[in-house]
Amino acid sequence: MRRFARLPVIAASLALAACGGNGAAGIAIPPQQHGFAVFPATKATPIPLRVRQKAFEAIATLYARLDQKNPVSDAKAILKLVKTMPVFATSGSDAPATVWAVFTDGRSLLILNDEIPEPSSSSSPTAHAAAPAETRPAAGIAPRPMDFSQPGGDADEITPGSAIELVAEERAFPNSRNIQNISRAMSDVGITATAADLTVDHAIAMGRVTIGLLYDDSHGGIGRDRSGAPVYELATDSAPTPRLELKYAAELNAGRVDYVMDTHSEIDGKKHRMVAGYAITTSFAQHYWHFASNSLAWISACHSAQNDPAVQAFRRA
């Protein structure tokens, strides 16, 4: 039985700095088996990375020029630009602050702008845009508190010997110490856990273990695959390079890994910058990850509690 719950004993001290940290997306639903299809591989010749990077640079330049006070209007401006770029075959938006686009070779890009900037020198938790209605928990979702502090309690319900994975998109949230704080809190009650950057390599390596507890702290959103079907994705710390393009070619062509542009630390203490990276998709989780019979997963990412079939498919992966 895989369970999802809030972690107040651990999370009470956290400065929730992920895009889901405002409570709108810090809830997840027990994944179950389902028939969400793996994306077909493309036979099209991949677009050279240098061409993609020009598109990334144009989007990042526009974002830097925007006032970044209204994520919804900013996303509309980005979509307007994307629709003029011949490198994309189609594009659109399925959430107020999110843009998706499909390159002419079939690979996908997700553009996320769910945060508002706050000076990095502030000691207070990172500010966030008000959550639109569709990102809030669906009615009836009421995860109970989870307590690791008592012997024989929740910690003992996780399958013995299964792995504890605490991962975060660290480059997007450099001031966040969520996973470090969770690791330390778990260590205080005798549970060994390691905090790690959520890179594509690490996400693949997670497939070599049986996961008993997964905590993810990253950007997330709904994009589209090459067929136009919505798909939920989590941003990683991995950035496109010629070496990684070759290394992940099969993942990119199969739709297990997509491109993502999301907001990172402030440029000047007032504005964020938008940076290109890789995201992992539902089919990635299906392909690589294995959960113990008794396990817990917490996805602290925007839209992860959205009552949308694409999000539900990821939660069941």
N, C-alpha and C positions, 0 to 999 in steps of 0.2 A: 504494500500500500504506500503510494507516494503522497505526502502531505505538504501543504503550503500554509505558512503561518507568519504572523508578525513576530519579531524577535525583540520585545521591549527590554528584557534584561540586558541584552547586548546593545541594542540600538539606541537606548536612551541617551547615551553620551555622544552619538554621532552627529556631525554636521552634515546632514544629508545633502550632498552636492551633486548627485547625479540628476539628470533631467527629470527623473521620476521622484526625486526626493521630497517634493511637496505633498506626498501622500497620494497623489492621483494614480500612481502606477506602482506603488510598493506592495502590490498584492498579486498573487498568482493562483492558478487553478491546477489541481492535480492533472498532469499529462496522462493521456490514455492512448492506446493504439488506435490508429485511424487510417484512412486511405488517401492521405494527401500525397499526390504523385511527385516523384522526383522529376526535376526539369529535364527535358531532352537536351542532349549535347548539340551544339551548333556546328555546322560544317563551314560556316563562313570564315573567311580569313580575318583574324583579329586585327583591329585597328592598332597601329603602332602606339606605344605608350606616350611618345612625344606629342602625338595628336590629341590623345585624351588629356594630357597635362595642360595643353593650351586651353581646352575647355574648362578644366578645373581652375586654372589661373583666371580666366575671364569671370567665372562665377565668384571666386574669392575676391577679385578686385571690385566687382559690383557690390558685394556684401560689405566690404570695408567702407564704401562710400555712403551706404545707407545709414540712417540715424539709429537703427537698431532699437528703437523704442516700441515698435509694434511688430511682433513676429509674423502676424498674419499678412500685413501689407508688405513686409519684406519678402515673404515667400511669393506673393503675387508678382513682385518686381523680378525675382529670380526666375520664376516660371516664364514670364514674358521674354526674358533674355534667352532662356533655354530653347524656347520655341523658334527662335531665329537662327539657331546653330545647326548647320547641316550635318554635323557629326551624330545628331540624334534622330532616330526614326520616328519616335513618338514621345510624348511627355504629358504630365498632368499632375493633379494633386488630389489626394484622398483624405487629407486632414488639414486643418487651417494653417499650420506652420510647417508643412511638409511638401516637398516636390519630388516626383520621381521622373526618370527618363530612361529610355532604352536606346543604347547606341545602335548604329546601323549594322554592327556585327552581332547583335543580339544580346550583348552583355548589358547589365542594368546598373543604374546609378540612383542612389537615394540621397536626397538633400534634406538635412534636418536642421531646424532653427527653432527649437522649443525652449530656449533659455533667453533671459535678459541679462545683460552684463552688470557686474558689481565690481568695484575696485578690489584687486587681489590683495591689497594691504589690509582689508577689513578682516577682523577676527570673527565676525558673525557668519552664520551659515550662508552659503551662496543663494542669491535671490533667484527666483524662477518666475516665468510667466504664469499668469493665472491659467489653471487647467480648463480647457474647453470641455463641454459636457461629455463628449464621446470618450475622453481619456479618463473619466472618473470611474470608480468601481461600479460594476453593474449591481442593480438592486438584489439583495439577498446574499451578497458576498460579505461574510463576517468572520474572517479568520481569527482564531483565538490566539491569545498570547502563548509564547513558547518559553519555557523556563529550563535553562541548562544548569541551574544552580543546585538542584536537589538530586541526590543519589537515587537511582531508580526512576528518574523522571524522563523527560522527552529525549534527552541525549541517548539514553539506553534503548530507546525505541528504534533508533537508526540502526540498520543492519551492521553488526560487528564486522570490522575489517574493511568496510567500504571507505572510499576516499572522500575527503572534505576538500572542496574546491572553492576558494574565495578569490574571485577575479574581478578586475576593474579596468576600464579604459582610462588609464592613468594620465595620458597626455592631454585628454580633454578636461580632466578635473585635477590639476596638479596640487590644489590646496585641500583636496579631500583625503581623509585618512580612514574612510569607512572600513575597508577590508583589514587595514592594520589594527584598528580598534576592535573589530570583531575577533580577529585572530588572538589578540592579547586577552580579551575577555574570556574566550574559550580556554586559553592556556591557564587562566586563573582557576578554572574549575577542572583542570586535568585533561582537557581535550586538545590534542595536537592538530593544528591547522596552519597552512602556509598561504600567505597572500601573494598573488602573482598578477602581472599585467595580462590582460586578455588579448594576446596576439593570436593570429591564425594558427601558428605553430603550436602554441599552448592549447588552444581549443582542440586541435587534432590529437595532441598527446593525451588529452582527457579521455579520449576514446580507448586508451589502453588500460583504463581502470574502471571499476564499478563505482559509480558516484553515489555516496550516501547523503551528502549535503552539498548543494550548489548555491552560492550567493554571487550574483552578477551585478555590477554597478557600472552602467554604461548608457550611452545614447541608444535609443531604439525607435523604430517607426515602421510604417507600412509602405513598401515599394511595390513594384510590379515586375513580374518575370517576362521573358521574351514573348510569351503567348498573351500577355496582358492580364494575367491572373494576379490578384493582390497577394503579397507575401510579407510576413513580418520578419524584420532583420535587427540584429544587434551589432553596433559598431565595435570595432576592435582597435588595438593600438598599432596595428600593422599598416604601413604606408606603401603605396605602389612604387616599386623600383624595377628596373629591367630584370634583376635576378629573381625577384618575387613574382613578376609576371610569368616567367618561365616555370617557376616552381609551382605556382597555383593555377597554371593554364587549364588543367582538367577540372579543377574546382570552379573556376570562373565560367568555363564553357558549359558545365553541368548545372550552373545556378546555385551551387552550394555556397559560393562566395560571390558577393557583388561589390561594386564600388560604393563608397559613401562619402559625403561631405557633411561635416558637422561642426558645431561651434566649439572652439577651444579657448584657452586662456586669453585674457585681455591683451590688446595691442599696446594700449597706453594707460591702462587702469580704468578706461571708460568704455572701450569697445572690444568685442570679441573678434577673433579671426576665424574664417572658415577654412578647414583643412581637409584634404582628400585622404582617404584610407580604404580599408577593406571592411566589409560587414559579413557576418555569417547569417545564414538563412535557415528557415524551417528544415529544408532538405539536408542541410549540414548537420543539424542536431539529430535528425533521424538517422543519418548515415554513420555518425561517429559516436554519439553519446549513449551510454548504457547506465540505467539507474538501478540501484538495489531495490529489493522487494519492499523494504521499509526505507523511505528516503524523503528528503526535504529539499525543495528548490525555491529560491527567492530571486525574482528578476526585478531589480530596481532600475527600470528603464521606462522612458515615456511610452505610453500606449500599451504597456504590457498587461493592463487590466481592462483594456477596451473590449467591449462586447461586439467583436468583429470576427467573422470566420477565419481570417488570416491569422489573427492573434491567437485564437483558440487552437488553431492547428499547431502553432509553435509550442503552446503550453502542453499539448498532448504529445509532442515529438519524443 
